[in-house]
Amino acid sequence: MKQPKLMNYSRMRDILTPHFAQMREYSYISNELGMINGDPSVFLHIVQQNQPPFIIDDYRMGIFVGGEARITINLVERHITPGTLVFLGPGTIINPIGFSGTLEVYGIGLFADFPMPFAAGQMPSAMNGQIRDFQIKVDEPDITTARHIIDSIWHVIHQKDYNRQTVSSLVAALMYHYDGLYRRYSDVLQASQSREQTIFDRFIQLVNQHCAAQHQISYYADRLCLTERYLSTVIRQTSGVTAKEWIDRALIVRIKVELMHTDKPVARIADDLNFPNPSFFSKYFKRLTGLTPGIFREG
């Protein structure tokens, strides 16, 4: 049975191989890592040749220097502008909406064969799985530091028989830099935002992590130590969308990824996503999308 067509090494290699000659100066890909050095053509090729949403199973870190992007990342639409650091962790679901201006992006993806610089359980706190993604606007000196580290990685990997430990150590430095900036800026954000916004942000994080198995508001209320009624009220007032609709949105995105990018039988998908039976699953999907799972998969 095919696995999901994740945006990992093998999938990106298949998409980008016909274009390597034109992209060699500003992109790099191996079984260990991929890099973008300014030019965004990699994004455009992926978006043009694949139907989103996409899912990743690795770590991506990038810097937006020019242009703008509107992307739904783990349910939430983000407007990414110059001066933004972007982190995407395993399990992140991405749905590109649009790009504008002259995009200039620098970044790195760490694939399954990359020699990670941290032992299990020792990842920097912002990247240990509790937070699936973040995007933060930072000051120019912080952007410059990130650029210097990424530029150093780019330089090393283009040396003949480059030292993998050197690259791993530079990646560790980049992760620590992102982690420190995330904690600094999240502390400022939490101090300035309301309790309600904090609850909403935590709710969305939990939904992204657990929606495949947990479909009921009661689970999330319990995790947040709130009553269902209070949580529902806060989510609706903060976002204009009910808590149940956020859970449904997350589930529908997961279902679409499975239908588009695997050949799993519908019954298997229903079971994997904790639906009581295939009939209930199909009715649920049709009620929210207007299509049966079979028709959606064919189209």
HUDAMO-V791530 format. One record per residue. N is the residue number from 0. D_LAST is the distance of its C-alpha to the last C-alpha in whole Angstrom. Layout:
BEGIN
((N D_LAST) (N D_LAST))
END
This chain:
BEGIN
((0 21) (1 19) (2 20) (3 17) (4 17) (5 20) (6 21) (7 24) (8 27) (9 25) (10 21) (11 23) (12 25) (13 22) (14 21) (15 24) (16 26) (17 26) (18 27) (19 30) (20 33) (21 32) (22 32) (23 35) (24 37) (25 35) (26 33) (27 33) (28 31) (29 33) (30 32) (31 34) (32 33) (33 31) (34 33) (35 32) (36 35) (37 35) (38 32) (39 29) (40 27) (41 25) (42 24) (43 22) (44 21) (45 19) (46 17) (47 17) (48 15) (49 13) (50 11) (51 13) (52 15) (53 17) (54 20) (55 23) (56 26) (57 29) (58 31) (59 30) (60 33) (61 33) (62 35) (63 34) (64 37) (65 35) (66 33) (67 30) (68 27) (69 25) (70 23) (71 22) (72 24) (73 24) (74 23) (75 25) (76 25) (77 28) (78 29) (79 31) (80 34) (81 36) (82 39) (83 36) (84 36) (85 32) (86 32) (87 29) (88 30) (89 28) (90 25) (91 24) (92 21) (93 20) (94 18) (95 19) (96 20) (97 22) (98 25) (99 28) (100 32) (101 33) (102 31) (103 34) (104 33) (105 35) (106 33) (107 33) (108 31) (109 33) (110 31) (111 31) (112 34) (113 36) (114 40) (115 39) (116 43) (117 43) (118 43) (119 41) (120 42) (121 44) (122 41) (123 42) (124 41) (125 38) (126 36) (127 37) (128 34) (129 35) (130 34) (131 30) (132 30) (133 33) (134 33) (135 37) (136 39) (137 42) (138 45) (139 45) (140 48) (141 45) (142 42) (143 45) (144 46) (145 42) (146 42) (147 45) (148 44) (149 40) (150 42) (151 45) (152 42) (153 40) (154 44) (155 45) (156 41) (157 42) (158 46) (159 46) (160 46) (161 45) (162 47) (163 44) (164 46) (165 47) (166 43) (167 43) (168 45) (169 44) (170 41) (171 43) (172 45) (173 41) (174 40) (175 44) (176 44) (177 40) (178 41) (179 45) (180 43) (181 40) (182 43) (183 45) (184 43) (185 42) (186 45) (187 46) (188 42) (189 43) (190 47) (191 46) (192 43) (193 43) (194 43) (195 40) (196 38) (197 39) (198 38) (199 34) (200 34) (201 35) (202 33) (203 30) (204 31) (205 31) (206 28) (207 26) (208 28) (209 28) (210 25) (211 24) (212 27) (213 28) (214 27) (215 30) (216 32) (217 35) (218 34) (219 34) (220 37) (221 39) (222 38) (223 39) (224 42) (225 41) (226 41) (227 38) (228 39) (229 40) (230 37) (231 35) (232 37) (233 37) (234 34) (235 33) (236 36) (237 35) (238 32) (239 31) (240 28) (241 29) (242 30) (243 27) (244 25) (245 25) (246 25) (247 21) (248 20) (249 21) (250 19) (251 16) (252 16) (253 17) (254 15) (255 12) (256 13) (257 14) (258 10) (259 9) (260 13) (261 14) (262 14) (263 16) (264 16) (265 15) (266 19) (267 20) (268 18) (269 19) (270 23) (271 22) (272 22) (273 25) (274 23) (275 26) (276 24) (277 20) (278 20) (279 22) (280 19) (281 16) (282 18) (283 18) (284 15) (285 14) (286 17) (287 17) (288 13) (289 13) (290 10) (291 11) (292 10) (293 9) (294 6) (295 5) (296 6) (297 4) (298 0))
END
